[in-house]
């Protein structure tokens, strides 16, 4: 089985920041040591250089999987670090590392360094996944890559583009496969996603460009609007999914008890407000599970299904069980799309359901 080395970085904001700062120092050290050589270092220059080169390449590869935020940019001096690697004539780095740093800089510069983006929040249950060593140094682990012909994780499988990583404590997690390009999701419209396309989980939907958030239900920006949303049963007591028309609740909808005004809007809610103004279409994915397996509403029996484009047409302020106001968006499905009844009947297929049961077995 082919293998790849990756940093076992936990899904915890502070741990990520510490990792970025730690590897920033390693990148700067590589540049300073290479300046003394008068050229870019190679593994043949010694084990220390070999280690610095490996860490630098793995770190730049990992950076390409994260969403940039203004906080990361400022706290980790990310902009300066990338320029140091690819644009400092006094330092020497291998061409592939310079190109990686340049690509990251240009991508994040074009996105305004995530200034208006809706960003996933930390999930408490995941912060203990790989708490790692007491130091700031995150361990490198070697993980097997899925065989190309694997029925579930292979090229034709429902988990294609995803790999299994075991952290230092032995806990198994699913990560994006660095050998499989991730399709950008920051696009309005179908983005090449067929109506009725089914995804085993939200990470797969992220990899395929259907939804741009690994955890959150809203992906987009506060100025241009939401690219996509995920409809689940989390707000089943507040949302009203009528199929062609969808009543979708904003953040803080359950907890607010103020009858005079809704709770503070998250960036996700602000993105939907922007969609109301810009009229940009929103991809809608419905997420199923145990609660929907009995045939409730329009949710799929399992996984996520892409149900097409909707537009935000109104914003309402109803009251929750506490008597507090909350923001609720009205979305209407665009015409001339495959009927929802057909999508609901055909997706997921029986084979996709069977394959999903095999995911835990790995490869």
HUGIKA-V10357 format. One record per backbone hydrogen bond with DSSP energy under -1.0 kcal/mol. NH is the residue of the N-H (numbers start at 1). CO is the residue of the C=O. Records with the same first field share a line. If there is no record, write none. Layout:
# HUGIKA-V10357
NH->CO  CO
This chain:
# HUGIKA-V10357
4->143
6->141
8->139
9->7
12->10
16->12
17->13
18->14
19->15
20->16
21->17
22->18
23->19
24->20
25->21
26->22
27->23
28->24
29->25
30->26
31->27
32->28
33->29
34->30
35->31
36->32
37->33
38->34
39->34
45->42
46->43
50->46
51->47
52->48
53->49
54->50
55->51
56->52
57->53
58->54
59->55
60->56
61->57
62->58
63->59
64->60
65->62
66->63
73->69
74->70
75->71
76->72
78->73
81->77
82->78
83->79
84->80
85->81
86->82
87->83
91->88
98->94
99->95
100->96
101->97
102->98
103->99
104->100
105->101
106->102
107->103
108->104
109->105
110->106
112->109
113->108
114->111
115->112
118->220
126->123
129->126
141->6
143->4
145->2
150->147
154->150
155->148
157->154
159->152
160->157
162->159
163->175
165->173
167->171
170->167
173->165
175->163
177->161
180->177
183->207
187->185
193->190
196->306
197->194
199->304
205->201
206->202
207->203
208->204
209->206
210->205
211->205
219->228
221->225
222->116
225->221
227->219
228->219
229->283
230->217
231->285
236->233
238->235
239->235
240->247
242->245
244->242
246->331
247->240
248->329
250->327
256->252
270->266
271->267
272->268
273->269
274->270
275->271
276->272
277->273
278->274
279->275
282->310
283->227
284->308
285->229
286->305
287->231
288->303
293->289
295->292
304->199
305->286
306->197
307->284
310->282
311->332
313->330
314->330
316->328
320->324
323->320
325->258
326->318
328->316
329->248
330->314
331->246
332->311
333->244
334->309
343->339
344->340
345->341
346->342
347->343
353->349
354->350
355->351
356->352
357->353
358->355
359->356
361->358
362->359
